[in-house]
Amino acid sequence: MALDKPYKDVPGTTVFDAEQSRRGYWLNQFCTSLMKSDNRERFKANERAYLDEWPMSEAQKQAVMDRDLNRCIELGGNIYFLARVGATDGKSFQQMAGSMTGMSEEAYREMMVNGGRSIKGNRTIGEKENP
Amino acid sequence: MARINASVYSSHIPAIGAAIDQDKTHEPYWQPVFDGFEPSKRWLKENLPDVVFLVYNDHATAFSLDIIPTFAIGTAPGFAVADEGWGPRPVPDVVGHPEFASHIAQAVIEDEFDLTIVNKMDVDHGLTVPLSLMCGKVEEWPFRVIPFAVNVVQYPAPLGRRCYRLGQAIRRAVERFDEPLNVHIWGTGGMSHQLQGPRAGLINREFDNAFLDRLIAEPAELAEMPHIEYIREAGSEGIELVMWLIARGAMSDGAGGPTPKVTHRFYHVPASNTALGHLILEEKD
């Protein structure tokens, strides 16, 4: 019997489960390599050449170069690993998280100061906010 | 014998560590966060433990995808502060307690909780931010620390029920150690937050405060909450809250004793992307 994955119907959310982890193994290991400053320097000097050292898919490499974190996550990336790319770029966790929401950095920060994104309308895919 | 006298619960948001390290604690954005920990810092000074058993999660720092232990206990004499990509935090290295940690590992494994034993491990913000919040800026941490890392990065994290029962086993193990150590157990992470995808920034005050209420009053029932409820209600990273159940299970009411005293409770939104929750529970006798 197949595994139960009830989290698939949570909107705007990709749970990093075994399936995603398998898909993203090399993408995430590449990210881990950026914890060493020598590797960060080599990556910054020539992103394409550094990425080509890793057995990642072309789509994964492109998503990293585009800094498209939603695409990276879709392709098996995990935010704690992807944060190494953000750190290399000098980005904070808030800048990284905000970049995935379609909001400007300022608007995202403002939303957080005002109490964050509401749970209403955000529990299940297709849910409409009830007045 | 050794005894667990208190449990402390706290979020471990990395931006808090950065605010402390860069002396931003008095900025209007951060002031309420640190004000909420002032009573805790005073309390800790007056109730200094010998050892803190610190439950946290590693954030792809010591453990990459090469090895993903569900429960890992640090048995080394010391643990270096990790470079998470921004350079290591300027905080003291952590002094461990190898004899006590090894004793706990042996006792807990014999109690059917199959821990991974780690003799070399750097510790990240999950462990150092709660230390900074509770101790402030110090030259050295005022107690020894046993790091206890829980996998909450790759789904599934251990079930809440399993975590609560592990806490009960840790209490039994502590009480079988012959030295008269004053032990605190800390549960860290949470509260509601989501760091990924279009739903990033999710905060759920109602969920968080109900979680705090139930953690105090009915932890065994709270431990039955399924993972999907954490993810749906508290965000994909809100599942870190299962770690609080390990600390809570180690209080004496989990072994038929009295309900602990609530020494301090604090909740604040936001700290970066996250709802910050904090609780201190003390044994009554």
Boltz contact constraints between the chains, C-beta under 6 A:
constraints:
  - contact:
      token1: [A, 6]
      token2: [B, 228]
      max_distance: 6.0
  - contact:
      token1: [A, 7]
      token2: [B, 228]
      max_distance: 6.0
  - contact:
      token1: [A, 7]
      token2: [B, 231]
      max_distance: 6.0
  - contact:
      token1: [A, 10]
      token2: [B, 231]
      max_distance: 6.0
  - contact:
      token1: [A, 10]
      token2: [B, 232]
      max_distance: 6.0
  - contact:
      token1: [A, 11]
      token2: [B, 199]
      max_distance: 6.0
  - contact:
      token1: [A, 12]
      token2: [B, 197]
      max_distance: 6.0
  - contact:
      token1: [A, 12]
      token2: [B, 198]
      max_distance: 6.0
  - contact:
      token1: [A, 12]
      token2: [B, 199]
      max_distance: 6.0
  - contact:
      token1: [A, 13]
      token2: [B, 197]
      max_distance: 6.0
  - contact:
      token1: [A, 13]
      token2: [B, 199]
      max_distance: 6.0
  - contact:
      token1: [A, 13]
      token2: [B, 236]
      max_distance: 6.0
  - contact:
      token1: [A, 14]
      token2: [B, 197]
      max_distance: 6.0
  - contact:
      token1: [A, 15]
      token2: [B, 155]
      max_distance: 6.0
  - contact:
      token1: [A, 16]
      token2: [B, 154]
      max_distance: 6.0
  - contact:
      token1: [A, 16]
      token2: [B, 155]
      max_distance: 6.0
  - contact:
      token1: [A, 17]
      token2: [B, 155]
      max_distance: 6.0
  - contact:
      token1: [A, 21]
      token2: [B, 154]
      max_distance: 6.0
  - contact:
      token1: [A, 25]
      token2: [B, 65]
      max_distance: 6.0
  - contact:
      token1: [A, 28]
      token2: [B, 65]
      max_distance: 6.0
  - contact:
      token1: [A, 32]
      token2: [B, 64]
      max_distance: 6.0
  - contact:
      token1: [A, 35]
      token2: [B, 85]
      max_distance: 6.0
  - contact:
      token1: [A, 73]
      token2: [B, 196]
      max_distance: 6.0
  - contact:
      token1: [A, 79]
      token2: [B, 195]
      max_distance: 6.0
  - contact:
      token1: [A, 79]
      token2: [B, 196]
      max_distance: 6.0
  - contact:
      token1: [A, 80]
      token2: [B, 59]
      max_distance: 6.0
  - contact:
      token1: [A, 80]
      token2: [B, 60]
      max_distance: 6.0
  - contact:
      token1: [A, 80]
      token2: [B, 153]
      max_distance: 6.0
  - contact:
      token1: [A, 81]
      token2: [B, 60]
      max_distance: 6.0
  - contact:
      token1: [A, 84]
      token2: [B, 85]
      max_distance: 6.0
  - contact:
      token1: [A, 87]
      token2: [B, 85]
      max_distance: 6.0
  - contact:
      token1: [A, 87]
      token2: [B, 86]
      max_distance: 6.0
  - contact:
      token1: [A, 94]
      token2: [B, 272]
      max_distance: 6.0
  - contact:
      token1: [A, 94]
      token2: [B, 273]
      max_distance: 6.0
  - contact:
      token1: [A, 97]
      token2: [B, 195]
      max_distance: 6.0
  - contact:
      token1: [A, 97]
      token2: [B, 200]
      max_distance: 6.0
  - contact:
      token1: [A, 97]
      token2: [B, 273]
      max_distance: 6.0
  - contact:
      token1: [A, 100]
      token2: [B, 197]
      max_distance: 6.0
  - contact:
      token1: [A, 100]
      token2: [B, 200]
      max_distance: 6.0
  - contact:
      token1: [A, 101]
      token2: [B, 198]
      max_distance: 6.0
  - contact:
      token1: [A, 101]
      token2: [B, 200]
      max_distance: 6.0
  - contact:
      token1: [A, 111]
      token2: [B, 201]
      max_distance: 6.0
  - contact:
      token1: [A, 112]
      token2: [B, 201]
      max_distance: 6.0
  - contact:
      token1: [A, 112]
      token2: [B, 270]
      max_distance: 6.0
  - contact:
      token1: [A, 115]
      token2: [B, 269]
      max_distance: 6.0
  - contact:
      token1: [A, 116]
      token2: [B, 201]
      max_distance: 6.0
  - contact:
      token1: [A, 116]
      token2: [B, 203]
      max_distance: 6.0
  - contact:
      token1: [A, 116]
      token2: [B, 270]
      max_distance: 6.0
  - contact:
      token1: [A, 117]
      token2: [B, 201]
      max_distance: 6.0
  - contact:
      token1: [A, 117]
      token2: [B, 202]
      max_distance: 6.0
  - contact:
      token1: [A, 119]
      token2: [B, 204]
      max_distance: 6.0
  - contact:
      token1: [A, 122]
      token2: [B, 199]
      max_distance: 6.0
  - contact:
      token1: [A, 123]
      token2: [B, 232]
      max_distance: 6.0
